């Protein structure tokens, strides 16, 4: 038998259980369902990278050999043009000359009055303007035929014209060649006639391209003697000195005791100096001052001295005919090569002074 107190406790417990059950029933029942798989983030497809195209190696333009100098040059088109020869004044009133420093070859020749003139030959460079331009001489008819050059002069005496024409030279003078010649108002006449090179080339465009006149050799030669200074005297009025410049590797020219500067401010220079001993005689005419003209014998053979790379070589020269080039020969008869570069040929009278100094003068 349950006592009254126990009954009350049992009833209270039942009531509390029913209250808890009702409270739990009032809350919603949450049932965990299956998990959803997350939507995958798409991976971008990499853009294919193009392999870099190989960059072609830039090849240097082909080099051509300048015909009159033996040097390599880039302007191959110049090889196809003819030689341009201009008779250039060397009287004191004519200096400084214009364009002379750019000549590939220069012949220096004695004329009346004891002064000299130049025949400047251009091929590998365009000097622009050349001058002062003076008249031709008989010796030019023997020097220029093998070059087949355009020849610019200020004129010539009647007999000289006949000699130049008979040699087959293509000659242009003031008033010809499409206005190639003009007078410089800043210079005194007759030392003021100038020539435009490109117009002379245009006037002589039908002439053949230049041909190689001599043998060139880059390497130094054996058998020579040291030479630092070369002194020349053509006459009492005209002397020249060539000094070897170790820095520029060229001979620097002095004229009558002063640096031979040209209008550009440069000093006349060359890689080769060839001193040719020639017979010089009295011609059959006179100039406007009454000075007798000169005759220069350049066909035949004789003594020569070749200067290159600060060295002097005893040699011989030979020119078989008017149409033949000069030959520079060793004493055994084999060719004596020149150094690549500019060449000055000094037509020194057989009695003219030639002195060679092995060492440069002391400062």
C-alpha distance (Angstrom), angle and dihedral (degrees) to the residues before:
residue distance angle dihedral
X1 . . .
X2 3.73 . .
X3 3.70 116.2 .
X4 3.80 119.5 -128.4
X5 3.82 91.9 -109.6
X6 3.77 93.6 52.3
X7 3.78 90.4 48.7
X8 3.76 90.7 55.4
X9 3.80 92.0 50.8
X10 3.80 91.1 49.4
X11 3.77 92.7 51.1
X12 3.79 91.8 49.1
X13 3.77 91.6 52.6
X14 3.78 92.4 49.9
X15 3.77 91.3 50.3
X16 3.80 91.9 50.5
X17 3.82 91.1 51.1
X18 3.81 92.3 51.4
X19 3.85 90.3 50.8
X20 3.77 92.6 52.4
X21 3.80 91.9 46.8
X22 3.81 92.2 52.2
X23 3.78 92.8 48.3
X24 3.84 91.8 51.8
X25 3.80 91.1 47.9
X26 3.80 90.7 55.3
X27 3.81 91.9 62.1
X28 3.82 117.4 78.7
X29 3.71 119.0 -107.0
X30 3.76 112.8 -118.5
X31 3.76 115.2 -152.3
X32 3.81 117.9 -167.9
X33 3.77 109.8 -130.5
X34 3.85 128.5 -161.6
X35 3.88 116.2 -63.3
X36 3.87 117.0 -108.2
X37 3.77 116.5 -126.8
X38 3.84 111.1 -117.0
X39 3.79 116.4 -112.3
X40 3.80 105.8 -105.5
X41 3.82 117.1 -120.9
X42 3.79 107.5 -120.0
X43 3.81 114.7 -115.1
X44 3.82 110.0 -130.4
X45 3.76 114.1 -116.9
X46 3.81 107.6 -119.2
X47 3.81 114.7 -116.2
X48 3.76 108.6 -118.3
X49 3.79 111.5 -110.3
X50 3.78 114.8 -132.6
X51 3.74 114.8 -127.6
X52 3.80 108.8 -113.6
X53 3.74 112.0 -101.2
X54 3.76 112.1 -116.6
X55 3.78 111.4 -103.5
X56 3.78 108.5 -131.2
X57 3.77 113.9 -119.9
X58 3.76 109.4 -110.2
X59 3.74 107.2 -119.7
X60 3.78 117.6 -147.7
X61 3.77 113.3 -111.4
X62 3.77 114.2 -96.1
X63 3.77 115.1 -89.6
X64 3.76 123.3 -129.6
X65 3.78 127.3 -157.7
X66 3.79 115.5 -118.1
X67 3.78 106.9 -123.6
X68 3.81 100.3 -139.0
X69 3.82 97.9 37.9
X70 3.81 107.1 32.3
X71 3.81 88.9 -131.7
X72 3.78 125.0 132.5
X73 3.80 114.4 -112.1
X74 3.81 134.2 -178.9
X75 3.81 98.4 -139.0
X76 3.78 97.6 81.1
X77 3.80 90.6 171.2
X78 3.81 88.9 70.8
X79 3.79 90.7 66.8
X80 3.81 90.7 70.8
X81 3.80 96.7 59.0
X82 3.81 125.5 88.5
X83 3.77 127.2 -108.9
X84 3.80 116.4 -87.0
X85 3.81 115.6 -146.1
X86 3.81 122.1 -170.4
X87 3.80 126.8 -176.4
X88 3.80 104.3 -130.4
X89 3.79 126.2 -162.3
X90 3.81 120.3 -123.2
X91 3.80 101.7 -179.1
X92 3.81 113.4 126.8
X93 3.83 90.8 -106.5
X94 3.82 89.8 54.9
X95 3.78 95.7 61.4
X96 2.93 133.9 136.4
X97 3.79 92.9 46.4
X98 3.79 122.1 -152.9
X99 3.82 122.0 -123.8
X100 3.80 95.6 -4.7
X101 3.81 93.3 121.0
X102 3.83 90.9 62.0
X103 3.80 96.6 56.9
X104 3.81 115.9 118.5
X105 3.82 91.8 -150.3
X106 3.80 130.8 15.2
X107 3.79 126.0 -169.8
X108 3.80 114.9 -160.8
X109 3.79 115.0 -156.8
X110 3.78 134.8 177.8
X111 3.81 117.1 -115.6
X112 3.78 134.2 178.7
X113 3.80 119.0 -53.8
X114 3.81 93.4 35.3
X115 3.82 94.3 -81.9
X116 3.79 126.8 118.7
X117 3.78 135.8 -130.4
X118 3.75 131.9 -157.5
X119 3.77 133.3 -130.3
X120 3.81 100.6 -154.2
X121 3.82 116.7 -162.6
X122 3.81 120.1 -158.2
X123 3.78 128.4 -171.0
X124 3.82 115.9 124.9
X125 3.82 94.3 45.9
X126 3.78 135.5 39.3
X127 3.82 108.6 -132.2
X128 3.79 92.7 -166.9
X129 3.80 96.5 -146.9
X130 3.82 125.3 20.5
X131 3.77 128.6 -168.2
X132 2.88 170.1 -58.6
X133 3.80 87.2 -60.6
X134 3.81 118.8 -152.4
X135 3.78 138.4 179.8
X136 3.79 128.7 -68.4
X137 3.81 127.2 -107.1
X138 3.80 135.4 -152.3
X139 3.81 92.6 -103.2
X140 3.81 89.8 62.2
X141 3.80 87.9 67.5
X142 3.80 88.4 62.6
X143 3.82 97.7 40.5
X144 3.80 102.8 47.9
X145 3.84 110.0 43.4
X146 3.84 95.6 84.5
X147 3.82 89.8 52.5
X148 3.85 92.7 52.8
X149 3.78 86.3 -147.8
X150 3.77 137.2 174.7
X151 3.81 101.9 -113.2
X152 3.80 121.6 -151.3
X153 3.81 117.2 -165.4
X154 3.80 138.3 155.3
X155 3.79 91.0 -124.3
X156 3.80 138.1 -76.3
X157 3.78 142.0 -125.8
X158 3.79 114.8 -86.4
X159 3.82 97.4 -103.3
X160 3.80 90.9 45.0
X161 3.80 90.4 52.5
X162 3.77 88.4 55.0
X163 3.80 91.2 51.9
X164 3.81 93.2 47.8
X165 3.79 93.1 47.7
X166 3.80 92.2 46.5
X167 3.81 88.3 55.7
X168 3.80 89.4 59.4
X169 3.81 95.8 -115.6
X170 3.81 120.4 163.1
X171 3.80 101.5 -130.3
X172 3.80 131.5 -171.8
X173 3.79 127.7 179.1
X174 3.79 141.3 173.0
X175 3.80 111.2 -40.2
X176 3.82 93.6 25.2
X177 3.82 138.2 85.1
X178 3.80 96.5 51.6
X179 3.78 96.4 -60.2
X180 3.80 94.9 -46.6
X181 3.81 91.0 149.5
X182 3.79 127.9 66.5
X183 3.79 139.0 162.2
X184 3.79 121.7 -111.3
X185 3.82 106.6 -137.2
X186 3.80 90.9 -157.0
X187 3.82 92.8 64.9
X188 3.81 130.6 66.8
X189 3.80 119.5 -109.9
X190 2.99 133.4 -77.6
X191 3.80 87.8 24.6
X192 3.80 95.1 59.8
X193 3.81 106.4 76.4
X194 3.80 112.2 117.9
X195 3.81 132.1 -174.6
X196 3.80 130.1 -146.9
X197 3.79 107.0 -135.8
X198 3.80 99.5 -152.5
X199 3.81 92.4 54.9
X200 3.77 91.7 51.0
X201 3.80 89.3 50.2
X202 3.80 89.5 50.5
X203 3.79 90.9 50.0
X204 3.81 90.6 51.9
X205 3.80 97.7 39.2
X206 3.80 92.1 123.0
X207 3.80 91.9 64.5
X208 3.82 118.4 101.1
X209 3.81 123.2 -99.8
X210 3.78 119.4 -88.6
X211 3.78 119.3 -87.0
X212 3.80 127.7 -148.6
X213 3.80 109.6 -90.3
X214 3.81 101.3 -170.4
X215 3.78 145.2 12.9
X216 3.82 115.8 -89.3
X217 3.80 125.7 -161.8
X218 3.80 124.4 -176.3
X219 3.79 96.8 -160.5
X220 3.78 121.3 80.7
X221 3.78 116.8 -97.8
X222 3.79 129.3 -129.6
X223 3.76 126.9 -131.6
X224 3.79 100.7 51.4
X225 3.78 134.4 114.4
X226 3.82 127.0 -122.8
X227 3.78 113.1 -92.7
X228 3.79 124.2 -178.9
X229 3.81 100.4 160.6
X230 3.83 131.0 28.4
X231 3.81 118.1 -166.4
X232 3.80 121.9 -164.0
X233 3.79 132.4 -178.1
X234 3.81 118.4 -169.7
X235 3.78 93.7 175.5
X236 3.79 140.8 -29.7
X237 3.81 87.9 -77.0
X238 3.79 100.8 46.0
X239 3.80 131.5 49.8
X240 3.77 134.3 154.4
X241 3.80 136.6 -165.7
X242 3.81 126.6 -158.8
X243 3.83 117.9 -162.3
X244 3.80 124.2 -169.4
X245 3.82 112.5 -121.5
X246 3.81 111.5 -154.7
X247 3.80 93.0 -164.8
X248 3.79 97.4 51.0
X249 3.82 93.4 30.8
X250 3.80 89.5 -135.1
X251 3.79 141.6 103.0
X252 3.81 113.5 -101.8
X253 3.80 117.0 -149.4
X254 3.79 131.3 -135.6
X255 3.79 122.3 -168.9
X256 3.82 120.2 -152.6
X257 3.79 92.6 -22.0
X258 3.83 99.9 -43.5
X259 3.81 133.4 87.1
X260 3.80 108.3 -86.2
X261 3.78 96.3 -122.9
X262 3.79 121.1 177.5
X263 3.78 130.5 -150.5
X264 3.82 93.1 -86.9
X265 3.80 89.9 60.5
X266 3.81 92.6 -110.6
X267 3.77 122.7 123.6
X268 3.79 118.1 -118.7
X269 3.81 107.6 -102.4
X270 3.79 142.1 165.7
X271 3.80 140.6 -175.2
X272 3.83 92.6 -137.1
X273 3.78 132.2 39.0
X274 3.81 116.7 -171.8
X275 3.80 115.2 -171.4
X276 3.79 109.2 -159.4
X277 3.80 118.3 -167.2
X278 3.80 107.1 -140.2
X279 3.79 136.8 172.9
X280 3.81 111.2 -109.6
X281 3.79 120.0 -167.7
X282 3.76 140.2 170.1
X283 3.78 115.3 -79.9
X284 3.76 128.0 -141.6
X285 3.82 97.3 -105.6
X286 3.78 143.1 53.6
X287 3.79 134.3 -135.8
X288 3.81 125.4 -121.4
X289 3.81 89.8 -82.0
X290 3.78 93.2 51.9
X291 3.81 95.4 -105.1
X292 3.82 112.4 146.6
X293 3.77 117.1 -113.1
X294 3.80 120.2 -117.6
X295 3.77 132.3 -124.7
X296 3.82 118.1 -150.0
X297 3.80 121.4 -162.8
X298 3.80 109.8 -144.3
X299 3.80 100.6 153.5
X300 3.79 111.0 87.2
X301 3.80 129.0 34.0
X302 3.77 141.1 -71.7
X303 3.79 148.3 136.8
X304 3.78 123.2 -37.8
X305 3.78 139.6 172.4
X306 3.79 120.6 -150.3
X307 3.81 119.1 -155.7
X308 3.80 120.1 -164.2
X309 3.82 135.6 144.0
X310 3.81 91.8 8.2
X311 3.81 90.9 -57.7
X312 3.81 133.5 112.3
X313 3.81 121.2 -141.9
X314 3.78 122.1 -165.3
X315 3.79 105.2 -134.3
X316 3.78 147.1 151.8
X317 3.78 131.3 -118.8
X318 3.77 127.8 -143.1
X319 3.80 132.0 -176.3
X320 3.76 110.8 177.0
X321 3.81 97.6 -166.8
X322 3.78 144.2 -12.8
X323 3.80 88.9 -88.6
X324 3.83 94.3 48.9
X325 3.78 127.6 89.8
X326 3.76 122.5 -120.0
X327 3.79 112.5 -94.4
X328 3.81 121.2 -146.9
X329 3.80 108.5 -150.6
X330 3.78 137.9 -174.4
X331 3.77 115.7 -128.3
X332 3.81 89.2 -97.8
X333 3.81 89.7 58.5
X334 3.81 97.8 -106.4
X335 3.83 120.1 128.4
X336 3.80 116.3 -87.3
X337 3.82 106.6 -142.4
X338 3.78 121.9 -138.0
X339 3.78 124.2 -138.2
X340 3.81 114.4 -101.8
X341 3.79 107.4 -94.0
X342 3.79 142.2 55.6
X343 3.81 120.7 -16.4
X344 3.80 130.0 -156.4
X345 3.80 115.4 -163.8
X346 3.80 111.0 -157.3
X347 3.82 110.6 -156.5
X348 3.79 92.7 -156.3
X349 3.82 117.8 -173.3
X350 3.80 111.2 -112.7
X351 3.81 89.2 -113.8
X352 3.80 94.8 45.8
X353 3.79 123.1 114.1
X354 3.81 121.5 -96.7
X355 3.80 118.4 176.4
X356 3.80 126.7 171.8
X357 3.79 124.5 -161.4
X358 3.79 117.5 -163.0
X359 3.81 94.6 -156.8
X360 3.80 129.7 44.7
X361 3.80 114.9 -109.6
X362 3.80 116.3 -90.4
X363 3.79 115.1 -100.6
